[in-house]
């Protein structure tokens, strides 16, 4: 399985709202690449009935402006035996959540870090091979400066996980 280019509202073409700057063709290109990042530019051109050079120019522009961040393979966690998923709610000392979040970036088993409103301060998604790896990580987190406590929920089953963005509302 392949990963789809990640899109974002980065710098726009005319320094206006990024959503306003994407035309119908750009959105179609993003949808095609998000579905399969390995789609050849010639195939995109064929589907959109445009020249390959034009598509190449548009894709380069979308990449340069940050709409497409990267291309990468999506690996199967079950086949690789990295299928233990947990969500860790982290309570931090007042004013220290950003500092703790930045330190968590360095943890290889941490897949997502979100600073959130309310209590707790951070919500972190972790994926490990074994529960003992989760126990070790939680022990390390407990020693971080600024961490007051954690609450962990282990996923019994992952029903849906994807990074695709819904671009249908942008047409």
GROMACS elastic network, one bead per residue, 0.5 to 0.9 nm:
[ bonds ]
;  ai    aj funct       b0    kb
    1    73     6  0.66390   500
    1    74     6  0.55713   500
    1    75     6  0.66382   500
    1    76     6  0.75667   500
    2    35     6  0.87926   500
    2    36     6  0.67131   500
    2    37     6  0.69795   500
    2    38     6  0.78484   500
    2    71     6  0.85877   500
    2    72     6  0.66561   500
    2    75     6  0.75601   500
    3     6     6  0.85373   500
    3    34     6  0.77420   500
    3    35     6  0.83204   500
    3    36     6  0.72399   500
    3    37     6  0.65740   500
    3    38     6  0.89880   500
    3    71     6  0.65348   500
    3    72     6  0.51357   500
    3    75     6  0.83021   500
    3   163     6  0.83026   500
    4    33     6  0.63035   500
    4    35     6  0.60180   500
    4    36     6  0.58015   500
    4    38     6  0.85002   500
    4    70     6  0.82638   500
    4    71     6  0.63375   500
    4    72     6  0.71088   500
    4    73     6  0.80224   500
    4    74     6  0.82023   500
    4   163     6  0.76892   500
    4   164     6  0.70541   500
    5    30     6  0.79764   500
    5    33     6  0.63687   500
    5    34     6  0.52639   500
    5    35     6  0.85364   500
    5    36     6  0.82783   500
    5    37     6  0.59912   500
    5    67     6  0.86498   500
    5    68     6  0.55333   500
    5    69     6  0.63497   500
    5    70     6  0.54461   500
    5    71     6  0.50875   500
    5    72     6  0.75551   500
    5   163     6  0.89789   500
    5   164     6  0.84009   500
    6    34     6  0.72434   500
    6    67     6  0.73780   500
    6    68     6  0.54939   500
    6    69     6  0.54584   500
    6    70     6  0.63849   500
    6    71     6  0.76968   500
    6   163     6  0.73130   500
    6   164     6  0.73379   500
    6   165     6  0.79067   500
    7    10     6  0.84872   500
    7    30     6  0.78326   500
    7    34     6  0.83722   500
    7    66     6  0.73625   500
    7    69     6  0.63347   500
    7    70     6  0.87573   500
    7   164     6  0.85524   500
    7   165     6  0.73555   500
    8    18     6  0.89013   500
    8    66     6  0.67602   500
    8    67     6  0.50277   500
    8    68     6  0.71528   500
    8    69     6  0.77556   500
    8   165     6  0.89867   500
    9    12     6  0.75726   500
    9    17     6  0.82016   500
    9    18     6  0.55498   500
    9    19     6  0.71018   500
    9    66     6  0.76171   500
    9    67     6  0.63779   500
   10    18     6  0.67849   500
   10    65     6  0.64966   500
   10    66     6  0.53057   500
   10    67     6  0.61268   500
   11    14     6  0.84372   500
   11    15     6  0.65939   500
   11    16     6  0.84893   500
   11    17     6  0.86320   500
   11    18     6  0.67930   500
   11    65     6  0.56543   500
   11    66     6  0.67176   500
   11    67     6  0.82513   500
   12    16     6  0.60919   500
   12    17     6  0.66346   500
   12    19     6  0.81895   500
   12    20     6  0.86424   500
   12    21     6  0.64744   500
   12    22     6  0.85696   500
   12    65     6  0.66139   500
   12    66     6  0.86263   500
   12    67     6  0.88343   500
   13    16     6  0.73680   500
   13    18     6  0.74469   500
   13    21     6  0.63233   500
   13    22     6  0.86155   500
   13    61     6  0.89943   500
   13    65     6  0.73989   500
   14    17     6  0.83868   500
   14    18     6  0.84581   500
   14    21     6  0.73754   500
   15    18     6  0.76033   500
   15    21     6  0.89186   500
   16    19     6  0.85098   500
   16    20     6  0.72470   500
   16    21     6  0.72906   500
   17    20     6  0.55439   500
   17    21     6  0.68909   500
   18    21     6  0.52415   500
   18    22     6  0.68557   500
   19    22     6  0.57417   500
   19    23     6  0.86808   500
   19   170     6  0.69151   500
   20    23     6  0.76655   500
   20   170     6  0.86279   500
   22    25     6  0.79048   500
   22    26     6  0.56677   500
   22    27     6  0.64603   500
   22   170     6  0.84776   500
   22   171     6  0.89413   500
   23    26     6  0.53329   500
   23    27     6  0.63864   500
   23    28     6  0.87686   500
   23   171     6  0.80269   500
   24    27     6  0.51776   500
   24    28     6  0.62215   500
   24    29     6  0.87014   500
   24   170     6  0.87733   500
   24   171     6  0.65083   500
   25    28     6  0.50549   500
   25    29     6  0.61942   500
   25    30     6  0.86285   500
   25    48     6  0.78569   500
   25    58     6  0.88756   500
   26    29     6  0.50816   500
   26    30     6  0.61848   500
   26    31     6  0.86436   500
   26    58     6  0.71675   500
   26    59     6  0.81641   500
   26    62     6  0.78480   500
   27    30     6  0.50385   500
   27    31     6  0.61390   500
   27    32     6  0.86358   500
   27   167     6  0.72732   500
   27   168     6  0.88305   500
   27   170     6  0.77654   500
   27   171     6  0.75187   500
   28    31     6  0.51008   500
   28    32     6  0.62238   500
   28    33     6  0.86481   500
   28    48     6  0.80564   500
   29    32     6  0.51991   500
   29    33     6  0.61798   500
   29    34     6  0.84356   500
   29    44     6  0.70484   500
   29    48     6  0.84755   500
   29    55     6  0.81160   500
   29    58     6  0.84516   500
   29    59     6  0.76002   500
   30    33     6  0.51864   500
   30    34     6  0.58526   500
   30    35     6  0.84991   500
   30    59     6  0.85568   500
   30    62     6  0.85519   500
   30    67     6  0.84255   500
   30    68     6  0.79459   500
   30   167     6  0.84175   500
   31    34     6  0.50687   500
   31    35     6  0.61884   500
   31    36     6  0.86796   500
   31   165     6  0.88994   500
   31   166     6  0.88824   500
   31   167     6  0.71920   500
   32    35     6  0.52583   500
   32    36     6  0.63412   500
   32    37     6  0.76599   500
   32    39     6  0.74507   500
   32    44     6  0.73165   500
   33    38     6  0.71984   500
   33    39     6  0.64124   500
   33    44     6  0.86196   500
   34    37     6  0.58656   500
   34   164     6  0.66452   500
   34   165     6  0.81756   500
   35    39     6  0.87069   500
   35   164     6  0.80295   500
   36    39     6  0.57090   500
   37    40     6  0.85388   500
   37    71     6  0.62597   500
   37    72     6  0.78765   500
   37    73     6  0.88886   500
   38    41     6  0.89347   500
   38    71     6  0.82853   500
   39    42     6  0.83329   500
   39    43     6  0.65436   500
   39    44     6  0.69458   500
   40    43     6  0.51402   500
   40    44     6  0.64641   500
   40    45     6  0.86650   500
   41    44     6  0.50144   500
   41    45     6  0.60882   500
   41    46     6  0.85379   500
   41    52     6  0.61815   500
   41    53     6  0.85902   500
   41    55     6  0.64487   500
   41    56     6  0.63992   500
   41    59     6  0.85049   500
   42    46     6  0.61386   500
   42    47     6  0.86800   500
   42    51     6  0.79336   500
   42    52     6  0.52635   500
   42    53     6  0.87217   500
   42    55     6  0.80217   500
   42    56     6  0.86778   500
   43    47     6  0.61891   500
   43    48     6  0.85962   500
   43    52     6  0.83840   500
   44    47     6  0.51285   500
   44    48     6  0.61392   500
   44    49     6  0.82478   500
   44    50     6  0.82509   500
   44    52     6  0.78452   500
   44    55     6  0.72587   500
   45    48     6  0.52035   500
   45    49     6  0.56252   500
   45    51     6  0.55965   500
   45    52     6  0.51948   500
   45    53     6  0.85473   500
   45    54     6  0.80220   500
   45    55     6  0.60257   500
   45    56     6  0.87780   500
   46    50     6  0.64248   500
   46    51     6  0.77492   500
   46    52     6  0.79953   500
   47    50     6  0.79140   500
   48    51     6  0.87538   500
   50    53     6  0.85936   500
   50    54     6  0.69409   500
   50    55     6  0.71530   500
   51    54     6  0.52919   500
   51    55     6  0.64655   500
   51    56     6  0.86752   500
   52    55     6  0.50963   500
   52    56     6  0.60149   500
   52    57     6  0.85677   500
   53    57     6  0.61519   500
   53    58     6  0.86349   500
   54    57     6  0.51219   500
   54    58     6  0.62277   500
   54    59     6  0.86513   500
   55    58     6  0.50435   500
   55    59     6  0.60534   500
   55    60     6  0.84680   500
   56    59     6  0.52191   500
   56    60     6  0.61202   500
   56    61     6  0.85529   500
   57    60     6  0.51658   500
   57    61     6  0.61708   500
   57    62     6  0.86845   500
   58    62     6  0.61247   500
   58    63     6  0.85518   500
   59    63     6  0.60771   500
   59    64     6  0.84450   500
   59    68     6  0.83719   500
   60    63     6  0.50823   500
   60    64     6  0.59740   500
   60    65     6  0.85324   500
   61    65     6  0.60476   500
   61    66     6  0.85404   500
   61    67     6  0.87005   500
   62    65     6  0.52925   500
   62    66     6  0.62812   500
   62    67     6  0.52100   500
   62    68     6  0.59496   500
   62    69     6  0.89870   500
   63    66     6  0.52309   500
   63    67     6  0.58595   500
   63    69     6  0.64996   500
   63    70     6  0.81151   500
   64    67     6  0.77282   500
   64    68     6  0.79380   500
   64    69     6  0.87751   500
   65    68     6  0.78044   500
   66    69     6  0.56113   500
   68    71     6  0.81284   500
   75    78     6  0.89580   500
   75    79     6  0.84176   500
   75    80     6  0.78849   500
   76    79     6  0.55231   500
   76    80     6  0.63454   500
   76    81     6  0.86131   500
   76    82     6  0.85329   500
   76    83     6  0.88780   500
   77    80     6  0.50387   500
   77    81     6  0.58380   500
   77    83     6  0.52580   500
   77    84     6  0.88462   500
   77   127     6  0.87671   500
   77   129     6  0.89203   500
   78    82     6  0.60409   500
   78    83     6  0.52725   500
   78    84     6  0.89650   500
   79    82     6  0.78398   500
   79    83     6  0.85594   500
   80    83     6  0.78969   500
   80   129     6  0.85155   500
   81    84     6  0.83119   500
   81   128     6  0.84109   500
   81   129     6  0.56712   500
   81   130     6  0.84916   500
   82    85     6  0.83960   500
   82   127     6  0.64693   500
   82   128     6  0.51845   500
   82   130     6  0.75427   500
   83   127     6  0.64479   500
   83   128     6  0.63756   500
   83   129     6  0.59855   500
   83   130     6  0.80964   500
   84   126     6  0.81158   500
   84   127     6  0.55231   500
   84   128     6  0.51805   500
   84   129     6  0.58535   500
   84   130     6  0.63355   500
   84   131     6  0.68814   500
   84   134     6  0.84314   500
   84   154     6  0.76912   500
   84   155     6  0.73804   500
   84   156     6  0.85319   500
   85   125     6  0.72197   500
   85   126     6  0.57069   500
   85   128     6  0.66113   500
   85   129     6  0.88854   500
   85   134     6  0.89570   500
   85   153     6  0.87097   500
   85   154     6  0.60144   500
   85   155     6  0.54218   500
   85   156     6  0.80964   500
   85   157     6  0.83877   500
   85   158     6  0.80445   500
   86   124     6  0.82164   500
   86   125     6  0.59540   500
   86   126     6  0.52349   500
   86   127     6  0.65340   500
   86   128     6  0.84605   500
   86   134     6  0.80299   500
   86   152     6  0.66730   500
   86   153     6  0.55221   500
   86   155     6  0.55758   500
   87   123     6  0.68078   500
   87   124     6  0.55640   500
   87   126     6  0.62109   500
   87   127     6  0.89486   500
   87   151     6  0.83097   500
   87   152     6  0.57263   500
   87   153     6  0.52029   500
   87   154     6  0.63547   500
   87   155     6  0.76068   500
   88   122     6  0.80209   500
   88   123     6  0.57518   500
   88   124     6  0.50419   500
   88   125     6  0.64435   500
   88   126     6  0.74886   500
   88   138     6  0.85929   500
   88   150     6  0.64618   500
   88   151     6  0.57101   500
   88   153     6  0.64316   500
   88   154     6  0.85491   500
   89   119     6  0.86369   500
   89   120     6  0.58555   500
   89   121     6  0.73964   500
   89   122     6  0.57610   500
   89   124     6  0.64120   500
   89   149     6  0.84383   500
   89   150     6  0.54706   500
   89   151     6  0.50693   500
   89   152     6  0.62370   500
   89   153     6  0.83357   500
   90    97     6  0.86816   500
   90   119     6  0.86627   500
   90   120     6  0.56631   500
   90   121     6  0.59759   500
   90   122     6  0.50148   500
   90   123     6  0.62903   500
   90   124     6  0.76946   500
   90   141     6  0.88783   500
   90   147     6  0.69652   500
   90   148     6  0.76879   500
   90   149     6  0.60452   500
   90   151     6  0.66369   500
   90   152     6  0.86661   500
   91    97     6  0.80839   500
   91   119     6  0.70628   500
   91   121     6  0.53648   500
   91   122     6  0.68027   500
   91   146     6  0.85851   500
   91   147     6  0.60885   500
   91   148     6  0.54578   500
   91   149     6  0.51869   500
   91   150     6  0.59731   500
   91   151     6  0.83678   500
   92    95     6  0.78669   500
   92    96     6  0.61132   500
   92    97     6  0.56424   500
   92   100     6  0.76653   500
   92   120     6  0.76805   500
   92   121     6  0.62993   500
   92   122     6  0.79543   500
   92   145     6  0.88263   500
   92   146     6  0.53252   500
   92   148     6  0.50892   500
   92   149     6  0.70486   500
   92   150     6  0.88282   500
   93    96     6  0.55059   500
   93    97     6  0.71886   500
   93   145     6  0.86642   500
   93   146     6  0.50121   500
   93   147     6  0.62413   500
   93   148     6  0.61235   500
   94    97     6  0.73180   500
   94   146     6  0.81853   500
   95    98     6  0.75698   500
   95    99     6  0.84108   500
   95   146     6  0.87489   500
   96    99     6  0.52674   500
   96   100     6  0.62655   500
   96   101     6  0.86261   500
   96   145     6  0.86415   500
   96   146     6  0.57155   500
   96   147     6  0.81725   500
   97   100     6  0.51443   500
   97   101     6  0.60255   500
   97   102     6  0.86059   500
   97   115     6  0.72314   500
   97   121     6  0.62490   500
   97   122     6  0.69025   500
   97   146     6  0.74408   500
   97   147     6  0.82497   500
   98   102     6  0.61205   500
   98   103     6  0.86415   500
   98   115     6  0.74843   500
   98   122     6  0.88527   500
   99   102     6  0.52299   500
   99   103     6  0.64209   500
   99   104     6  0.87890   500
   99   145     6  0.89700   500
   99   146     6  0.79168   500
  100   103     6  0.51494   500
  100   104     6  0.62511   500
  100   105     6  0.89158   500
  100   122     6  0.87388   500
  100   144     6  0.73815   500
  100   145     6  0.75665   500
  100   146     6  0.65638   500
  100   147     6  0.72120   500
  101   104     6  0.50420   500
  101   105     6  0.65565   500
  101   113     6  0.67054   500
  101   114     6  0.79331   500
  101   115     6  0.75638   500
  101   122     6  0.74151   500
  102   105     6  0.53501   500
  102   106     6  0.76537   500
  103   106     6  0.58741   500
  103   107     6  0.77227   500
  103   144     6  0.85535   500
  104   107     6  0.53675   500
  104   108     6  0.87312   500
  104   110     6  0.71666   500
  104   113     6  0.76486   500
  104   124     6  0.88295   500
  104   141     6  0.83953   500
  105   108     6  0.77587   500
  105   110     6  0.72182   500
  105   111     6  0.86634   500
  105   112     6  0.85803   500
  105   113     6  0.76724   500
  106   110     6  0.82125   500
  107   110     6  0.55622   500
  107   111     6  0.86987   500
  107   137     6  0.85274   500
  108   111     6  0.76367   500
  109   125     6  0.86504   500
  109   126     6  0.56016   500
  109   127     6  0.55395   500
  109   128     6  0.60112   500
  109   133     6  0.88854   500
  109   134     6  0.86828   500
  109   137     6  0.82572   500
  110   113     6  0.74388   500
  110   124     6  0.69287   500
  110   125     6  0.59756   500
  110   127     6  0.65560   500
  110   128     6  0.86478   500
  111   124     6  0.74845   500
  111   125     6  0.54864   500
  111   126     6  0.55497   500
  111   127     6  0.67816   500
  112   123     6  0.80289   500
  112   124     6  0.54618   500
  112   126     6  0.71786   500
  113   122     6  0.69165   500
  113   123     6  0.59805   500
  113   125     6  0.66319   500
  114   121     6  0.84524   500
  114   122     6  0.55447   500
  114   123     6  0.51692   500
  114   124     6  0.62706   500
  114   125     6  0.87601   500
  115   120     6  0.88994   500
  115   121     6  0.58881   500
  115   123     6  0.65605   500
  115   124     6  0.87958   500
  116   119     6  0.79631   500
  116   120     6  0.73566   500
  116   121     6  0.55265   500
  116   122     6  0.56804   500
  116   123     6  0.69203   500
  117   120     6  0.75970   500
  117   121     6  0.65734   500
  117   122     6  0.84862   500
  118   121     6  0.66434   500
  119   122     6  0.83343   500
  120   123     6  0.73895   500
  120   150     6  0.84348   500
  120   151     6  0.88370   500
  126   134     6  0.79559   500
  127   134     6  0.81973   500
  128   131     6  0.71894   500
  128   132     6  0.88261   500
  128   133     6  0.62127   500
  128   134     6  0.64652   500
  129   132     6  0.84934   500
  129   133     6  0.68904   500
  129   134     6  0.84994   500
  130   133     6  0.53718   500
  130   134     6  0.69141   500
  131   135     6  0.62953   500
  131   136     6  0.86968   500
  132   136     6  0.62438   500
  132   137     6  0.86463   500
  133   136     6  0.50925   500
  133   137     6  0.62139   500
  133   138     6  0.86330   500
  134   137     6  0.50588   500
  134   138     6  0.60830   500
  134   139     6  0.85016   500
  135   138     6  0.51735   500
  135   139     6  0.61602   500
  135   140     6  0.87097   500
  136   139     6  0.51113   500
  136   140     6  0.63408   500
  136   141     6  0.87278   500
  137   140     6  0.50780   500
  137   141     6  0.61690   500
  137   142     6  0.86386   500
  138   142     6  0.61589   500
  138   143     6  0.88590   500
  138   150     6  0.80201   500
  138   152     6  0.87087   500
  139   142     6  0.51932   500
  139   143     6  0.68244   500
  140   143     6  0.53477   500
  140   144     6  0.68357   500
  141   144     6  0.52785   500
  141   145     6  0.88545   500
  141   147     6  0.72286   500
  141   149     6  0.87213   500
  141   150     6  0.82917   500
  142   145     6  0.83908   500
  142   147     6  0.62831   500
  142   148     6  0.74836   500
  142   149     6  0.66344   500
  142   150     6  0.74969   500
  143   146     6  0.87057   500
  143   147     6  0.72883   500
  144   147     6  0.56273   500
  144   148     6  0.87756   500
  145   148     6  0.84496   500
  147   150     6  0.78411   500
  155   158     6  0.67122   500
  158   161     6  0.69850   500
  162   165     6  0.87466   500
  164   167     6  0.88894   500
  165   168     6  0.89782   500
  166   169     6  0.71798   500
  166   170     6  0.86070   500
  167   170     6  0.55157   500
  167   171     6  0.76040   500
  168   171     6  0.61733   500
